[in-house]
């Protein structure tokens, strides 16, 4: 569940962007700040996703609020999704999947180390795929004559899969591990 909370700023942005892009960006930035502070108080380390959310939503809020106020919502969404995609891809390329920072110690102690890492690579890859799908569909609606509801529907499905996957997949693997 902690992993899903790490994406809370983006989820807030995704939901609220239909009301107001500016409000959604500032709210997501505030949510990123709250999540980062909460996590930092629990353990004095900063997670990649927390810092990434702070930088992405803070930068986009300033960009749209002061530098380019007329920036289209699809472009803002594309930039946010592309930035988070790059962060997540970087963590996998560097062989430190971001989901390891959210993994609990108890499964790691009882699971074989290779399996524990594989589950985290797969979880990170699912999130990476969701951001790739969302970025591509937002880019398509920005640069091609596609309706915005196409990006909304596709993004909602991709995000739904990404949110549900880390809640179910590790438990499924754990059940398989305890079978005789």
C-alpha positions in Angstrom: 0.0 0.0 0.0 2.9 2.3 0.6 3.8 2.1 -3.0 0.4 3.3 -4.1 0.8 6.2 -1.6 4.0 7.1 -3.3 1.9 7.7 -6.4 -0.8 9.7 -4.5 0.4 13.1 -6.0 0.0 11.8 -9.5 -3.3 10.2 -8.7 -4.5 13.5 -7.3 -3.3 15.3 -10.4 -4.9 12.7 -12.7 -8.3 13.0 -11.0 -8.4 16.7 -10.4 -7.0 17.8 -13.8 -10.5 17.6 -15.2 -11.6 20.3 -12.9 -8.7 22.7 -13.2 -5.2 22.0 -14.5 -3.7 24.7 -12.2 -5.5 23.5 -9.1 -4.5 19.9 -9.9 -0.8 20.8 -10.3 -0.7 22.8 -7.1 -2.6 20.2 -5.2 -0.3 17.4 -6.5 2.7 19.5 -5.5 1.2 19.9 -2.0 0.4 16.2 -1.8 4.0 15.4 -2.9 5.3 17.6 -0.2 3.1 15.9 2.5 4.0 12.4 1.3 7.7 13.3 1.2 7.7 14.8 4.7 5.6 11.9 6.1 8.0 9.3 4.7 11.1 11.3 5.8 9.8 11.5 9.3 9.3 7.7 9.4 12.8 7.0 8.1 15.3 9.8 7.3 15.8 8.9 3.7 14.3 10.3 0.6 12.8 8.0 -2.0 13.2 8.5 -5.7 9.5 8.8 -6.3 9.0 11.3 -3.5 11.7 13.6 -4.8 10.5 13.1 -8.4 7.0 14.0 -7.6 8.1 17.1 -5.8 10.3 18.2 -8.7 7.8 17.3 -11.4 4.7 18.9 -9.9 6.5 21.9 -8.5 8.1 22.6 -11.8 4.9 22.1 -13.8 2.9 24.2 -11.4 5.4 27.1 -11.7 5.6 26.6 -15.5 1.9 26.7 -16.1 1.2 29.2 -13.4 3.8 31.8 -14.3 5.7 31.1 -17.5 3.2 29.5 -19.9 -0.3 30.0 -18.4 -2.0 28.9 -21.6 -0.3 25.5 -21.7 -2.8 22.9 -22.8 -3.9 20.2 -20.3 -2.9 17.4 -22.6 0.6 18.8 -22.8 0.8 19.2 -19.1 -0.3 15.6 -18.5 2.1 14.4 -21.2 5.0 16.2 -19.5 4.1 14.9 -16.1 3.8 11.3 -17.4 7.0 11.6 -19.4 9.0 12.8 -16.5 7.7 10.1 -14.2 8.3 7.5 -17.0 11.9 8.7 -17.2 12.3 8.4 -13.4 10.9 4.9 -13.3 12.9 3.8 -16.4 16.1 5.2 -14.9 15.6 3.1 -11.7 15.2 -0.1 -13.8 18.2 0.8 -16.0 20.3 1.4 -12.9 19.2 -2.0 -11.6 17.5 -0.5 -8.6 13.8 -0.7 -9.3 12.0 2.1 -7.4 9.5 -0.3 -5.8 12.4 -1.8 -3.7 12.3 1.4 -1.7 8.7 0.6 -0.7 9.0 -3.1 -0.2 8.5 -4.3 3.4 11.3 -6.1 5.2 9.2 -9.1 6.3 8.7 -10.7 2.8 12.3 -10.1 2.0 13.4 -12.0 5.0 11.2 -15.1 4.1 11.4 -14.9 0.3 14.4 -16.1 -1.7 16.4 -12.9 -2.6 16.1 -13.5 -6.3 12.3 -13.9 -6.2 12.0 -10.8 -4.0 14.0 -8.7 -6.6 12.0 -10.2 -9.5 8.7 -9.3 -7.9 10.0 -5.7 -7.5 11.3 -5.6 -11.1 7.9 -6.8 -12.4 6.0 -4.3 -10.2 8.2 -1.5 -11.4 7.8 -2.6 -15.0 4.0 -2.5 -14.7 4.1 1.1 -13.4 6.6 2.0 -16.1 4.3 0.5 -18.8 1.3 2.4 -17.4 3.2 5.7 -17.6 4.3 4.8 -21.2 0.7 4.1 -22.3 -0.5 7.3 -20.7 2.3 9.5 -22.1 1.7 8.0 -25.6 -2.0 8.6 -25.5 -1.7 12.1 -24.2 0.9 12.9 -26.9 -1.4 11.4 -29.5 -4.4 13.5 -28.4 -2.1 16.6 -28.4 -0.6 16.1 -31.8 -3.2 14.1 -33.6 -6.9 14.8 -34.1 -8.1 12.4 -31.4 -10.7 13.2 -28.8 -9.6 13.8 -25.2 -11.8 11.1 -23.9 -9.5 8.6 -25.7 -6.6 9.6 -23.4 -8.8 9.7 -20.4 -10.2 6.2 -20.9 -6.8 4.7 -21.8 -5.1 6.4 -18.9 -7.8 5.3 -16.4 -7.4 1.7 -17.5 -3.6 1.8 -17.4 -3.6 3.5 -14.0 -6.2 1.1 -12.6 -4.0 -1.9 -13.6 -0.9 -0.2 -12.1 -2.7 0.5 -8.8 -4.2 -3.0 -8.4 -1.1 -4.9 -9.5 1.2 -4.2 -6.5 -1.7 -4.8 -4.2 -2.4 -8.3 -5.6 0.8 -9.7 -7.2 3.1 -9.9 -4.2 0.3 -11.7 -2.2 -0.2 -14.2 -5.1 3.5 -14.9 -5.2 3.6 -15.3 -1.4 0.7 -17.8 -1.5 2.6 -19.8 -4.1 5.7 -19.7 -1.9 3.8 -21.3 1.1 2.3 -24.1 -0.9 3.8 -27.5 -0.2 
